[in-house]
Amino acid sequence: MKYIVIVGGPCGTGKSTVAHELALHYKDRNILRDEKEVYIEGDSFHSHANIEKMSSGIPLTDEDRLPWLITLARYSSQQFTKENSGDICFLSCSALKKKYRDLLIQTITKINPDIHPIVIFLHGDPEVLYKRVSGRKNHFMKPQMIKSQLDTTEPPDSFELSCIPIDTTSYSTIKDEIDDVIGRLNKYL
């Protein structure tokens, strides 16, 4: 079995950090062997138009997000065709709505039915997320966009199989969070 672990959630939840740490933990199985690319950062696949909108404080629409999501699903699925590839890939991507997560999962499994997508959905206290995003430097996502992301977010329910919800603001350290995520993820791998 091959796995694409999608680390989703609103901005400020630590998607990139968690995906990167997971990729390092599972490095022997990771298909992205280049140390500069230990996971796929979804933000780097946004179109110029999407980045301009978000930089201007304009929330993305479904129409803006759908081509981006399909690109991410295709790109992450294609990683398994590389020579000497392992069996796991990590993708950070907001995947805020259930239909976005469904689209990612359906596109991935349509491309390769041997791939099993797993979603780790990060969420947390809005005030903490705002503080985190306010402290960022040189990122197109501005703190005022948190409200629109939270308004858009559809947290996974118990019917979303292979989806692990994680409250990122309930841990005292990132190590505690990563250890918990690894423990939960290992039940699927």
MOHUJO-V204461 format. One record per pair of residues at least 12 apart in sequence whose C-alpha atoms are under 6 Angstrom apart, sorted by sequence separation. I is the first residue (numbers start at 1). J is the second residue. D is the distance in whole Angstrom. If there is no record, write none. Layout:
((I/J/D) (I/J/D))
This chain:
((105/117/6) (130/143/6) (23/38/6) (73/104/5) (77/108/6) (73/108/5) (120/163/6) (121/164/6) (124/167/5) (118/162/5) (119/163/5) (120/164/5) (121/165/5) (122/166/5) (123/167/5) (124/168/5) (118/163/6) (120/165/6) (122/167/6) (123/168/6) (124/169/5) (42/92/5) (39/90/5) (40/91/5) (41/92/5) (42/93/5) (31/85/4) (31/86/4) (30/86/5) (97/153/6) (29/86/5) (31/88/6) (96/153/5) (97/154/5) (29/87/6) (30/88/5) (31/89/6) (96/154/6) (29/88/6) (30/89/6) (19/90/6) (16/92/6) (15/92/6) (4/88/6) (10/94/6) (2/87/5) (3/88/5) (4/89/5) (5/90/5) (6/91/5) (7/92/5) (8/93/5) (9/94/5) (55/140/5) (2/88/6) (4/90/6) (6/92/6) (8/94/4) (8/95/5) (9/96/6) (13/122/6) (13/123/6) (3/115/5) (5/117/6) (7/119/6) (9/121/5) (1/114/6) (2/115/5) (3/116/5) (4/117/5) (5/118/5) (6/119/5) (7/120/5) (8/121/5) (9/122/5) (2/116/6) (3/117/6) (5/119/6) (8/122/6) (9/123/6) (12/129/5) (12/132/6) (12/133/5) (10/149/6))
